[in-house]
């Protein structure tokens, strides 16, 4: 499937806000993992978050085995943080379905790094071996050590540190294709 056909597939899935990025321009950095380890309430509590993911060096190596990725942009303002999973879950599941369609189209390396921690279930498992839905579980880009700020700014997408919940979030998922 060429890029034009892939882009049609993205749009047919309802994803029209996307850009391409060269895999070499996806920045992977150790400080991202440090922020997961210190300052994030999900560390050690989710099957697709650190430490249930490869090391940062392994993540960098894995991403370097690709040529390109589609970056999907989601802008959303939520009234309260508790609404986050209800908003992100259906989008996450649609992205996983898109990954499968891209895979079935012959892009056998296609893999999704999501815009949020896997929200497939109401509650998550702290041990990946106990994941309740391993066929759809995918890590977030941040869990894979991606510096999302630097990476998406390099292709002209907006992202800022948010100071309050009344500010709109700009979230990004990466679909590594080949
Ligand atoms: S599928 Fe469920 S248990 Fe597995 S990582 Fe996702 S939310 Fe957690």
Backbone and ligand atoms as CSV (ligand in chain L), in Angstrom:
chain,resi,resn,atom,element,x,y,z
A,1,UNK,N,N,0.854,-1.193,0.000
A,1,UNK,CA,C,0.000,0.000,0.000
A,1,UNK,C,C,0.893,1.248,0.000
A,2,UNK,N,N,0.634,2.175,-0.933
A,2,UNK,CA,C,1.475,3.376,-0.952
A,2,UNK,C,C,0.931,4.413,0.048
A,3,UNK,N,N,1.656,5.550,0.128
A,3,UNK,CA,C,1.299,6.555,1.136
A,3,UNK,C,C,-0.107,7.104,0.933
A,4,UNK,N,N,-0.479,7.285,-0.325
A,4,UNK,CA,C,-1.811,7.854,-0.605
A,4,UNK,C,C,-2.901,6.885,-0.134
A,5,UNK,N,N,-2.696,5.598,-0.384
A,5,UNK,CA,C,-3.677,4.597,0.057
A,5,UNK,C,C,-3.705,4.506,1.586
A,6,UNK,N,N,-2.537,4.605,2.215
A,6,UNK,CA,C,-2.501,4.596,3.682
A,6,UNK,C,C,-3.259,5.796,4.238
A,7,UNK,N,N,-3.033,6.947,3.633
A,7,UNK,CA,C,-3.700,8.157,4.121
A,7,UNK,C,C,-5.221,8.038,3.974
A,8,UNK,N,N,-5.664,7.402,2.904
A,8,UNK,CA,C,-7.114,7.180,2.734
A,8,UNK,C,C,-7.633,6.263,3.847
A,9,UNK,N,N,-6.841,5.228,4.146
A,9,UNK,CA,C,-7.221,4.309,5.226
A,9,UNK,C,C,-7.320,5.056,6.565
A,10,UNK,N,N,-6.369,5.939,6.830
A,10,UNK,CA,C,-6.411,6.734,8.068
A,10,UNK,C,C,-7.705,7.544,8.119
A,11,UNK,N,N,-7.994,8.227,6.998
A,11,UNK,CA,C,-9.195,9.094,6.973
A,11,UNK,C,C,-10.465,8.264,7.097
A,12,UNK,N,N,-10.460,7.111,6.439
A,12,UNK,CA,C,-11.653,6.240,6.526
A,12,UNK,C,C,-11.904,5.791,7.958
A,13,UNK,N,N,-10.853,5.769,8.781
A,13,UNK,CA,C,-10.996,5.414,10.196
A,13,UNK,C,C,-11.336,6.640,11.056
A,14,UNK,N,N,-11.506,7.783,10.412
A,14,UNK,CA,C,-11.863,8.990,11.142
A,14,UNK,C,C,-10.671,9.788,11.630
A,15,UNK,N,N,-9.467,9.430,11.165
A,15,UNK,CA,C,-8.261,10.147,11.591
A,15,UNK,C,C,-7.764,11.017,10.431
A,16,UNK,N,N,-8.123,12.288,10.485
A,16,UNK,CA,C,-7.725,13.162,9.374
A,16,UNK,C,C,-6.596,14.119,9.766
A,17,UNK,N,N,-6.303,14.200,11.063
A,17,UNK,CA,C,-5.243,15.111,11.522
A,17,UNK,C,C,-3.987,14.287,11.787
A,18,UNK,N,N,-3.145,14.177,10.774
A,18,UNK,CA,C,-1.914,13.394,10.912
A,18,UNK,C,C,-0.822,13.988,10.025
A,19,UNK,N,N,0.423,13.650,10.342
A,19,UNK,CA,C,1.576,14.023,9.515
A,19,UNK,C,C,2.539,12.853,9.537
A,20,UNK,N,N,3.397,12.832,8.540
A,20,UNK,CA,C,4.439,11.803,8.500
A,20,UNK,C,C,5.697,12.328,9.161
A,21,UNK,N,N,6.421,11.408,9.789
A,21,UNK,CA,C,7.732,11.751,10.361
A,21,UNK,C,C,8.711,10.639,9.982
A,22,UNK,N,N,9.923,11.061,9.654
A,22,UNK,CA,C,10.974,10.066,9.420
A,22,UNK,C,C,11.333,9.454,10.771
A,23,UNK,N,N,11.544,8.147,10.794
A,23,UNK,CA,C,11.852,7.503,12.079
A,23,UNK,C,C,13.117,8.101,12.711
A,24,UNK,N,N,14.044,8.547,11.880
A,24,UNK,CA,C,15.289,9.109,12.412
A,24,UNK,C,C,15.033,10.436,13.142
A,25,UNK,N,N,13.892,11.060,12.898
A,25,UNK,CA,C,13.568,12.322,13.572
A,25,UNK,C,C,12.737,12.117,14.839
A,26,UNK,N,N,12.442,10.866,15.167
A,26,UNK,CA,C,11.770,10.579,16.443
A,26,UNK,C,C,12.857,10.524,17.515
A,27,UNK,N,N,12.770,11.460,18.445
A,27,UNK,CA,C,13.815,11.575,19.477
A,27,UNK,C,C,13.472,10.663,20.655
A,28,UNK,N,N,14.413,9.804,21.004
A,28,UNK,CA,C,14.266,8.926,22.175
A,28,UNK,C,C,15.315,9.356,23.197
A,29,UNK,N,N,14.890,9.577,24.438
A,29,UNK,CA,C,15.811,10.168,25.421
A,29,UNK,C,C,15.628,9.542,26.800
A,30,UNK,N,N,16.739,9.441,27.493
A,30,UNK,CA,C,16.718,8.825,28.825
A,30,UNK,C,C,15.901,9.645,29.819
A,31,UNK,N,N,15.895,10.996,29.651
A,31,UNK,CA,C,15.173,11.824,30.623
A,31,UNK,C,C,13.679,11.508,30.631
A,32,UNK,N,N,13.162,11.026,29.479
A,32,UNK,CA,C,11.726,10.698,29.420
A,32,UNK,C,C,11.429,9.552,30.387
A,33,UNK,N,N,12.313,8.534,30.395
A,33,UNK,CA,C,12.123,7.399,31.305
A,33,UNK,C,C,12.247,7.857,32.759
A,34,UNK,N,N,13.168,8.773,32.997
A,34,UNK,CA,C,13.334,9.295,34.363
A,34,UNK,C,C,12.035,9.934,34.843
A,35,UNK,N,N,11.370,10.660,33.923
A,35,UNK,CA,C,10.108,11.302,34.297
A,35,UNK,C,C,9.008,10.273,34.561
A,36,UNK,N,N,9.080,9.113,33.861
A,36,UNK,CA,C,8.140,8.024,34.179
A,36,UNK,C,C,8.411,7.489,35.589
A,37,UNK,N,N,9.697,7.352,35.899
A,37,UNK,CA,C,10.078,6.729,37.177
A,37,UNK,C,C,9.818,7.640,38.361
A,38,UNK,N,N,9.975,8.926,38.138
A,38,UNK,CA,C,9.857,9.888,39.245
A,38,UNK,C,C,8.902,11.010,38.853
A,39,UNK,N,N,7.702,10.949,39.408
A,39,UNK,CA,C,6.738,12.021,39.138
A,39,UNK,C,C,5.498,11.555,38.400
A,40,UNK,N,N,5.475,10.281,37.995
A,40,UNK,CA,C,4.257,9.776,37.321
A,40,UNK,C,C,3.580,8.724,38.207
A,41,UNK,N,N,2.275,8.875,38.432
A,41,UNK,CA,C,1.579,7.927,39.316
A,41,UNK,C,C,1.408,6.531,38.710
A,42,UNK,N,N,1.645,6.380,37.397
A,42,UNK,CA,C,1.435,5.086,36.741
A,42,UNK,C,C,2.642,4.158,36.823
A,43,UNK,N,N,3.798,4.673,37.249
A,43,UNK,CA,C,5.001,3.830,37.226
A,43,UNK,C,C,4.789,2.556,38.062
A,44,UNK,N,N,5.029,1.414,37.414
A,44,UNK,CA,C,4.891,0.132,38.114
A,44,UNK,C,C,3.456,-0.304,38.336
A,45,UNK,N,N,2.505,0.461,37.807
A,45,UNK,CA,C,1.100,0.122,38.056
A,45,UNK,C,C,0.347,-0.257,36.794
A,46,UNK,N,N,1.011,-0.162,35.660
A,46,UNK,CA,C,0.319,-0.462,34.404
A,46,UNK,C,C,1.161,-1.416,33.568
A,47,UNK,N,N,0.464,-2.345,32.901
A,47,UNK,CA,C,1.165,-3.403,32.162
A,47,UNK,C,C,1.914,-2.900,30.940
A,48,UNK,N,N,1.592,-1.685,30.462
A,48,UNK,CA,C,2.297,-1.165,29.290
A,48,UNK,C,C,3.131,0.071,29.619
A,49,UNK,N,N,3.338,0.311,30.905
A,49,UNK,CA,C,4.183,1.439,31.321
A,49,UNK,C,C,5.468,0.890,31.933
A,50,UNK,N,N,6.539,1.719,32.001
A,50,UNK,CA,C,7.739,1.271,32.716
A,50,UNK,C,C,7.383,0.800,34.123
A,51,UNK,N,N,8.014,-0.253,34.662
A,51,UNK,CA,C,9.162,-0.955,34.057
A,51,UNK,C,C,8.759,-2.117,33.149
A,52,UNK,N,N,7.489,-2.197,32.712
A,52,UNK,CA,C,7.033,-3.306,31.860
A,52,UNK,C,C,7.286,-3.049,30.375
A,53,UNK,N,N,8.308,-2.303,30.068
A,53,UNK,CA,C,8.635,-1.980,28.670
A,53,UNK,C,C,10.145,-2.170,28.488
A,54,UNK,N,N,10.620,-2.197,27.242
A,54,UNK,CA,C,12.066,-2.356,27.031
A,54,UNK,C,C,12.856,-1.164,27.585
A,55,UNK,N,N,14.164,-1.360,27.721
A,55,UNK,CA,C,15.031,-0.248,28.151
A,55,UNK,C,C,14.996,0.861,27.091
A,56,UNK,N,N,15.442,2.052,27.484
A,56,UNK,CA,C,15.447,3.174,26.534
A,56,UNK,C,C,16.331,2.843,25.327
A,57,UNK,N,N,17.470,2.213,25.554
A,57,UNK,CA,C,18.344,1.845,24.424
A,57,UNK,C,C,17.647,0.869,23.487
A,58,UNK,N,N,16.914,-0.070,24.069
A,58,UNK,CA,C,16.178,-1.029,23.219
A,58,UNK,C,C,15.047,-0.330,22.448
A,59,UNK,N,N,14.397,0.625,23.084
A,59,UNK,CA,C,13.344,1.388,22.393
A,59,UNK,C,C,13.949,2.154,21.213
A,60,UNK,N,N,15.099,2.797,21.457
A,60,UNK,CA,C,15.771,3.550,20.394
A,60,UNK,C,C,16.138,2.617,19.247
A,61,UNK,N,N,16.669,1.456,19.595
A,61,UNK,CA,C,17.051,0.469,18.581
A,61,UNK,C,C,15.820,0.027,17.784
A,62,UNK,N,N,14.744,-0.258,18.492
A,62,UNK,CA,C,13.517,-0.729,17.830
A,62,UNK,C,C,13.008,0.321,16.835
A,63,UNK,N,N,12.965,1.576,17.262
A,63,UNK,CA,C,12.446,2.630,16.379
A,63,UNK,C,C,13.374,2.843,15.184
A,64,UNK,N,N,14.683,2.641,15.394
A,64,UNK,CA,C,15.646,2.827,14.288
A,64,UNK,C,C,15.479,1.764,13.196
A,65,UNK,N,N,14.744,0.713,13.494
A,65,UNK,CA,C,14.521,-0.337,12.492
A,65,UNK,C,C,13.370,0.011,11.543
A,66,UNK,N,N,12.797,1.214,11.747
A,66,UNK,CA,C,11.725,1.695,10.868
A,66,UNK,C,C,12.238,2.864,10.034
A,67,UNK,N,N,11.490,3.143,8.957
A,67,UNK,CA,C,11.835,4.271,8.092
A,67,UNK,C,C,10.930,5.471,8.400
A,68,UNK,N,N,9.684,5.189,8.723
A,68,UNK,CA,C,8.738,6.291,8.909
A,68,UNK,C,C,7.591,5.904,9.846
A,69,UNK,N,N,6.921,6.944,10.303
A,69,UNK,CA,C,5.733,6.748,11.145
A,69,UNK,C,C,4.719,7.823,10.785
A,70,UNK,N,N,3.447,7.481,10.976
A,70,UNK,CA,C,2.398,8.498,10.891
A,70,UNK,C,C,2.154,8.988,12.318
A,71,UNK,N,N,2.076,10.306,12.474
A,71,UNK,CA,C,1.812,10.904,13.788
A,71,UNK,C,C,0.384,11.431,13.776
A,72,UNK,N,N,-0.431,10.959,14.699
A,72,UNK,CA,C,-1.839,11.370,14.788
A,72,UNK,C,C,-2.004,12.360,15.942
A,73,UNK,N,N,-2.671,13.455,15.642
A,73,UNK,CA,C,-2.838,14.551,16.604
A,73,UNK,C,C,-4.259,14.555,17.168
A,74,UNK,N,N,-4.352,14.695,18.488
A,74,UNK,CA,C,-5.653,14.776,19.160
A,74,UNK,C,C,-5.626,15.972,20.099
A,75,UNK,N,N,-6.535,16.917,19.855
A,75,UNK,CA,C,-6.619,18.089,20.725
A,75,UNK,C,C,-7.897,17.970,21.534
A,76,UNK,N,N,-7.781,18.146,22.844
A,76,UNK,CA,C,-8.968,17.973,23.689
A,76,UNK,C,C,-8.849,18.776,24.979
A,77,UNK,N,N,-9.972,19.380,25.331
A,77,UNK,CA,C,-10.059,20.058,26.627
A,77,UNK,C,C,-11.042,19.259,27.480
A,78,UNK,N,N,-10.627,18.848,28.668
A,78,UNK,CA,C,-11.497,18.071,29.550
A,78,UNK,C,C,-11.878,18.911,30.765
A,79,UNK,N,N,-13.086,18.652,31.280
A,79,UNK,CA,C,-13.525,19.398,32.469
A,79,UNK,C,C,-12.765,18.955,33.704
A,80,UNK,N,N,-12.498,17.633,33.801
A,80,UNK,CA,C,-11.771,17.142,34.974
A,80,UNK,C,C,-10.898,15.953,34.574
A,81,UNK,N,N,-9.805,15.729,35.303
A,81,UNK,CA,C,-8.870,14.662,34.932
A,81,UNK,C,C,-9.508,13.279,34.908
A,82,UNK,N,N,-10.546,13.061,35.716
A,82,UNK,CA,C,-11.183,11.736,35.762
A,82,UNK,C,C,-11.860,11.389,34.428
A,83,UNK,N,N,-12.104,12.397,33.589
A,83,UNK,CA,C,-12.766,12.144,32.304
A,83,UNK,C,C,-11.792,11.625,31.246
A,84,UNK,N,N,-10.498,11.599,31.588
A,84,UNK,CA,C,-9.479,11.331,30.574
A,84,UNK,C,C,-9.640,9.949,29.944
A,85,UNK,N,N,-9.881,8.925,30.775
A,85,UNK,CA,C,-9.945,7.564,30.225
A,85,UNK,C,C,-11.193,7.375,29.352
A,86,UNK,N,N,-12.292,7.968,29.776
A,86,UNK,CA,C,-13.523,7.845,28.978
A,86,UNK,C,C,-13.343,8.484,27.604
A,87,UNK,N,N,-12.562,9.559,27.549
A,87,UNK,CA,C,-12.288,10.199,26.257
A,87,UNK,C,C,-11.296,9.378,25.434
A,88,UNK,N,N,-10.218,8.918,26.076
A,88,UNK,CA,C,-9.124,8.312,25.302
A,88,UNK,C,C,-9.402,6.859,24.886
A,89,UNK,N,N,-10.195,6.122,25.673
A,89,UNK,CA,C,-10.376,4.696,25.406
A,89,UNK,C,C,-10.905,4.398,23.997
A,90,UNK,N,N,-12.045,4.996,23.565
A,90,UNK,CA,C,-12.529,4.668,22.210
A,90,UNK,C,C,-11.536,5.068,21.118
A,91,UNK,N,N,-10.813,6.155,21.320
A,91,UNK,CA,C,-9.818,6.566,20.308
A,91,UNK,C,C,-8.688,5.546,20.266
A,92,UNK,N,N,-8.231,5.135,21.462
A,92,UNK,CA,C,-7.167,4.124,21.541
A,92,UNK,C,C,-7.575,2.846,20.804
A,93,UNK,N,N,-8.791,2.376,21.055
A,93,UNK,CA,C,-9.240,1.123,20.427
A,93,UNK,C,C,-9.364,1.272,18.908
A,94,UNK,N,N,-9.752,2.458,18.460
A,94,UNK,CA,C,-9.823,2.694,17.013
A,94,UNK,C,C,-8.431,2.718,16.394
A,95,UNK,N,N,-7.477,3.254,17.131
A,95,UNK,CA,C,-6.094,3.270,16.635
A,95,UNK,C,C,-5.534,1.852,16.546
A,96,UNK,N,N,-5.842,1.018,17.544
A,96,UNK,CA,C,-5.389,-0.385,17.502
A,96,UNK,C,C,-5.997,-1.090,16.295
A,97,UNK,N,N,-7.278,-0.788,16.027
A,97,UNK,CA,C,-7.932,-1.385,14.861
A,97,UNK,C,C,-7.257,-0.903,13.569
A,98,UNK,N,N,-6.897,0.373,13.534
A,98,UNK,CA,C,-6.197,0.902,12.354
A,98,UNK,C,C,-4.855,0.206,12.169
A,99,UNK,N,N,-4.126,0.035,13.273
A,99,UNK,CA,C,-2.843,-0.681,13.195
A,99,UNK,C,C,-3.048,-2.050,12.538
A,100,UNK,N,N,-4.116,-2.740,12.937
A,100,UNK,CA,C,-4.383,-4.072,12.378
A,100,UNK,C,C,-4.674,-3.995,10.876
A,101,UNK,N,N,-5.441,-2.987,10.478
A,101,UNK,CA,C,-5.760,-2.844,9.048
A,101,UNK,C,C,-4.483,-2.575,8.246
A,102,UNK,N,N,-3.613,-1.750,8.795
A,102,UNK,CA,C,-2.351,-1.449,8.103
A,102,UNK,C,C,-1.501,-2.716,8.014
A,103,UNK,N,N,-1.474,-3.466,9.095
A,103,UNK,CA,C,-0.752,-4.745,9.109
A,103,UNK,C,C,-1.312,-5.685,8.039
A,104,UNK,N,N,-2.632,-5.816,8.005
A,104,UNK,CA,C,-3.261,-6.744,7.050
A,104,UNK,C,C,-3.086,-6.285,5.606
A,105,UNK,N,N,-2.802,-4.996,5.427
A,105,UNK,CA,C,-2.550,-4.481,4.077
A,105,UNK,C,C,-1.136,-4.835,3.618
A,106,UNK,N,N,-0.385,-5.529,4.452
A,106,UNK,CA,C,0.942,-5.981,4.040
A,106,UNK,C,C,2.094,-5.315,4.768
A,107,UNK,N,N,1.793,-4.322,5.606
A,107,UNK,CA,C,2.856,-3.627,6.363
A,107,UNK,C,C,3.091,-4.401,7.659
A,108,UNK,N,N,3.835,-5.476,7.528
A,108,UNK,CA,C,3.943,-6.449,8.620
A,108,UNK,C,C,4.643,-5.916,9.866
A,109,UNK,N,N,5.346,-4.781,9.753
A,109,UNK,CA,C,6.030,-4.225,10.932
A,109,UNK,C,C,5.161,-3.203,11.685
A,110,UNK,N,N,3.976,-2.908,11.171
A,110,UNK,CA,C,3.161,-1.832,11.747
A,110,UNK,C,C,2.927,-2.033,13.238
A,111,UNK,N,N,3.185,-0.986,13.997
A,111,UNK,CA,C,2.943,-1.048,15.449
A,111,UNK,C,C,2.598,0.344,15.971
A,112,UNK,N,N,1.626,0.363,16.879
A,112,UNK,CA,C,1.132,1.616,17.436
A,112,UNK,C,C,1.810,1.945,18.753
A,113,UNK,N,N,2.268,3.185,18.870
A,113,UNK,CA,C,2.692,3.720,20.170
A,113,UNK,C,C,1.674,4.813,20.472
A,114,UNK,N,N,0.885,4.611,21.494
A,114,UNK,CA,C,-0.323,5.410,21.658
A,114,UNK,C,C,-0.072,6.796,22.259
A,115,UNK,N,N,-1.168,7.570,22.300
A,115,UNK,CA,C,-1.094,8.947,22.808
A,115,UNK,C,C,-1.322,8.988,24.314
A,116,UNK,N,N,-1.620,7.817,24.892
A,116,UNK,CA,C,-1.873,7.738,26.338
A,116,UNK,C,C,-1.579,6.312,26.769
A,117,UNK,N,N,-1.452,6.108,28.059
A,117,UNK,CA,C,-1.276,4.739,28.562
A,117,UNK,C,C,-2.461,3.904,28.121
A,118,UNK,N,N,-2.210,2.619,27.856
A,118,UNK,CA,C,-3.274,1.720,27.389
A,118,UNK,C,C,-4.479,1.850,28.312
A,119,UNK,N,N,-5.631,2.176,27.727
A,119,UNK,CA,C,-6.827,2.362,28.544
A,119,UNK,C,C,-7.900,1.359,28.173
A,120,UNK,N,N,-7.474,0.203,27.714
A,120,UNK,CA,C,-8.433,-0.792,27.232
A,120,UNK,C,C,-9.371,-1.275,28.335
A,121,UNK,N,N,-8.861,-1.403,29.550
A,121,UNK,CA,C,-9.681,-1.912,30.665
A,121,UNK,C,C,-9.982,-0.781,31.661
A,122,UNK,N,N,-10.966,-1.003,32.492
A,122,UNK,CA,C,-11.307,-0.019,33.522
A,122,UNK,C,C,-10.131,0.200,34.469
A,123,UNK,N,N,-9.492,-0.910,34.862
A,123,UNK,CA,C,-8.287,-0.824,35.694
A,123,UNK,C,C,-7.210,-1.669,35.035
A,124,UNK,N,N,-5.956,-1.317,35.292
A,124,UNK,CA,C,-4.843,-1.998,34.626
A,124,UNK,C,C,-4.115,-2.930,35.600
A,125,UNK,N,N,-3.310,-3.809,35.032
A,125,UNK,CA,C,-2.533,-4.760,35.829
A,125,UNK,C,C,-1.093,-4.253,35.983
A,126,UNK,N,N,-0.505,-4.383,37.150
A,126,UNK,CA,C,0.872,-3.916,37.315
A,126,UNK,C,C,1.922,-4.817,36.672
A,127,UNK,N,N,1.550,-6.048,36.338
A,127,UNK,CA,C,2.499,-6.991,35.745
A,127,UNK,C,C,2.035,-7.324,34.323
A,128,UNK,N,N,2.900,-7.128,33.333
A,128,UNK,CA,C,2.511,-7.341,31.932
A,128,UNK,C,C,2.025,-8.765,31.684
A,129,UNK,N,N,2.572,-9.713,32.430
A,129,UNK,CA,C,2.158,-11.113,32.221
A,129,UNK,C,C,0.704,-11.345,32.603
A,130,UNK,N,N,0.140,-10.422,33.390
A,130,UNK,CA,C,-1.263,-10.562,33.792
A,130,UNK,C,C,-2.197,-9.663,32.989
A,131,UNK,N,N,-1.682,-9.048,31.945
A,131,UNK,CA,C,-2.496,-8.154,31.103
A,131,UNK,C,C,-3.753,-8.890,30.645
A,132,UNK,N,N,-4.901,-8.201,30.778
A,132,UNK,CA,C,-6.179,-8.861,30.497
A,132,UNK,C,C,-6.548,-8.854,29.016
A,133,UNK,N,N,-5.870,-8.041,28.256
A,133,UNK,CA,C,-6.214,-7.969,26.826
A,133,UNK,C,C,-4.931,-7.760,26.021
A,134,UNK,N,N,-4.014,-8.717,26.072
A,134,UNK,CA,C,-2.687,-8.503,25.482
A,134,UNK,C,C,-2.700,-8.267,23.976
A,135,UNK,N,N,-3.762,-8.677,23.286
A,135,UNK,CA,C,-3.786,-8.459,21.838
A,135,UNK,C,C,-3.958,-6.981,21.483
A,136,UNK,N,N,-4.548,-6.211,22.377
A,136,UNK,CA,C,-4.721,-4.784,22.071
A,136,UNK,C,C,-3.803,-3.881,22.905
A,137,UNK,N,N,-3.175,-4.421,23.926
A,137,UNK,CA,C,-2.339,-3.578,24.797
A,137,UNK,C,C,-1.175,-3.003,23.992
A,138,UNK,N,N,-1.001,-1.688,24.074
A,138,UNK,CA,C,0.128,-1.017,23.416
A,138,UNK,C,C,0.666,0.045,24.375
A,139,UNK,N,N,1.983,0.254,24.363
A,139,UNK,CA,C,2.533,1.310,25.224
A,139,UNK,C,C,2.295,2.690,24.616
A,140,UNK,N,N,2.395,3.681,25.451
A,140,UNK,CA,C,2.357,5.051,24.937
A,140,UNK,C,C,3.718,5.391,24.339
A,141,UNK,N,N,3.752,6.445,23.538
A,141,UNK,CA,C,5.025,6.914,22.979
A,141,UNK,C,C,5.986,7.288,24.110
A,142,UNK,N,N,5.457,7.930,25.140
A,142,UNK,CA,C,6.315,8.342,26.266
A,142,UNK,C,C,6.904,7.130,26.982
A,143,UNK,N,N,6.081,6.064,27.137
A,143,UNK,CA,C,6.586,4.861,27.803
A,143,UNK,C,C,7.739,4.239,27.022
A,144,UNK,N,N,7.770,4.510,25.703
A,144,UNK,CA,C,8.860,3.998,24.862
A,144,UNK,C,C,10.031,4.964,24.813
A,145,UNK,N,N,10.022,5.959,25.690
A,145,UNK,CA,C,11.147,6.883,25.788
A,145,UNK,C,C,11.146,7.981,24.742
A,146,UNK,N,N,10.025,8.148,24.029
A,146,UNK,CA,C,9.992,9.191,22.990
A,146,UNK,C,C,9.803,10.570,23.618
A,147,UNK,N,N,10.679,11.481,23.233
A,147,UNK,CA,C,10.532,12.886,23.601
A,147,UNK,C,C,9.497,13.457,22.633
A,148,UNK,N,N,8.234,13.406,23.056
A,148,UNK,CA,C,7.131,13.783,22.167
A,148,UNK,C,C,7.221,15.271,21.804
A,149,UNK,N,N,7.624,16.106,22.764
A,149,UNK,CA,C,7.725,17.547,22.508
A,149,UNK,C,C,8.634,17.831,21.315
A,150,UNK,N,N,9.870,17.352,21.412
A,150,UNK,CA,C,10.840,17.648,20.357
A,150,UNK,C,C,10.427,16.990,19.044
A,151,UNK,N,N,9.930,15.773,19.130
A,151,UNK,CA,C,9.601,15.023,17.913
A,151,UNK,C,C,8.466,15.685,17.132
A,152,UNK,N,N,7.377,16.044,17.811
A,152,UNK,CA,C,6.240,16.591,17.045
A,152,UNK,C,C,6.489,18.046,16.634
A,153,UNK,N,N,7.243,18.783,17.436
A,153,UNK,CA,C,7.568,20.156,17.012
A,153,UNK,C,C,8.383,20.145,15.729
A,154,UNK,N,N,9.197,19.089,15.544
A,154,UNK,CA,C,10.053,19.029,14.349
A,154,UNK,C,C,9.233,18.880,13.070
A,155,UNK,N,N,7.967,18.463,13.198
A,155,UNK,CA,C,7.112,18.372,12.001
A,155,UNK,C,C,5.990,19.427,12.044
A,156,UNK,N,N,6.151,20.402,12.913
A,156,UNK,CA,C,5.239,21.552,12.906
A,156,UNK,C,C,3.962,21.399,13.696
A,157,UNK,N,N,3.917,20.434,14.605
A,157,UNK,CA,C,2.726,20.267,15.440
A,157,UNK,C,C,2.900,21.042,16.751
A,158,UNK,N,N,1.783,21.524,17.340
A,158,UNK,CA,C,1.876,22.280,18.591
A,158,UNK,C,C,1.908,21.365,19.819
A,159,UNK,N,N,2.639,21.776,20.818
A,159,UNK,CA,C,2.600,21.091,22.124
A,159,UNK,C,C,3.270,22.005,23.147
A,160,UNK,N,N,2.581,22.185,24.263
A,160,UNK,CA,C,3.107,23.029,25.344
A,160,UNK,C,C,2.860,22.340,26.679
A,161,UNK,N,N,3.649,22.708,27.672
A,161,UNK,CA,C,3.392,22.244,29.024
A,161,UNK,C,C,2.098,22.910,29.503
A,162,UNK,N,N,1.174,22.104,30.034
A,162,UNK,CA,C,-0.094,22.662,30.491
A,162,UNK,C,C,0.006,23.062,31.963
A,163,UNK,N,N,-0.584,24.182,32.263
A,163,UNK,CA,C,-0.533,24.672,33.650
A,163,UNK,C,C,-1.824,24.378,34.403
A,164,UNK,N,N,-2.926,24.274,33.658
A,164,UNK,CA,C,-4.229,24.017,34.293
A,164,UNK,C,C,-5.029,23.048,33.442
A,165,UNK,N,N,-6.015,22.426,34.090
A,165,UNK,CA,C,-6.856,21.486,33.357
A,165,UNK,C,C,-7.808,22.182,32.394
A,166,UNK,N,N,-7.953,23.493,32.504
A,166,UNK,CA,C,-8.840,24.149,31.547
A,166,UNK,C,C,-8.132,24.488,30.239
A,167,UNK,N,N,-6.861,24.088,30.124
A,167,UNK,CA,C,-6.148,24.276,28.856
A,167,UNK,C,C,-6.317,23.021,27.995
A,168,UNK,N,N,-6.334,23.211,26.683
A,168,UNK,CA,C,-6.502,22.066,25.775
A,168,UNK,C,C,-5.212,21.250,25.712
A,169,UNK,N,N,-5.394,19.918,25.744
A,169,UNK,CA,C,-4.238,19.019,25.592
A,169,UNK,C,C,-3.987,18.821,24.105
A,170,UNK,N,N,-2.732,18.658,23.734
A,170,UNK,CA,C,-2.358,18.203,22.395
A,170,UNK,C,C,-1.647,16.874,22.578
A,171,UNK,N,N,-2.306,15.792,22.194
A,171,UNK,CA,C,-1.755,14.451,22.402
A,171,UNK,C,C,-1.421,13.828,21.042
A,172,UNK,N,N,-0.427,12.925,21.059
A,172,UNK,CA,C,0.067,12.367,19.790
A,172,UNK,C,C,0.307,10.864,19.899
A,173,UNK,N,N,-0.170,10.156,18.863
A,173,UNK,CA,C,0.119,8.728,18.736
A,173,UNK,C,C,1.015,8.528,17.517
A,174,UNK,N,N,1.897,7.546,17.619
A,174,UNK,CA,C,2.827,7.246,16.522
A,174,UNK,C,C,2.503,5.858,15.988
A,175,UNK,N,N,2.256,5.781,14.693
A,175,UNK,CA,C,2.064,4.472,14.064
A,175,UNK,C,C,3.300,4.194,13.199
A,176,UNK,N,N,4.190,3.390,13.756
A,176,UNK,CA,C,5.396,3.006,13.014
A,176,UNK,C,C,4.977,2.012,11.932
A,177,UNK,N,N,5.425,2.269,10.722
A,177,UNK,CA,C,4.895,1.449,9.627
A,177,UNK,C,C,5.963,0.578,8.959
A,178,UNK,N,N,7.074,1.161,8.574
A,178,UNK,CA,C,8.096,0.321,7.932
A,178,UNK,C,C,9.429,1.027,7.940
L,1,LIG,S1,S,-5.208,-4.372,28.113
L,1,LIG,FE1,FE,-5.964,-3.829,30.163
L,1,LIG,S2,S,-4.565,-4.854,31.620
L,1,LIG,FE2,FE,-3.558,-4.847,29.579
L,1,LIG,S3,S,-2.278,-2.964,29.547
L,1,LIG,FE3,FE,-4.262,-2.421,28.651
L,1,LIG,S4,S,-5.516,-1.634,30.373
L,1,LIG,FE4,FE,-3.771,-2.769,31.252
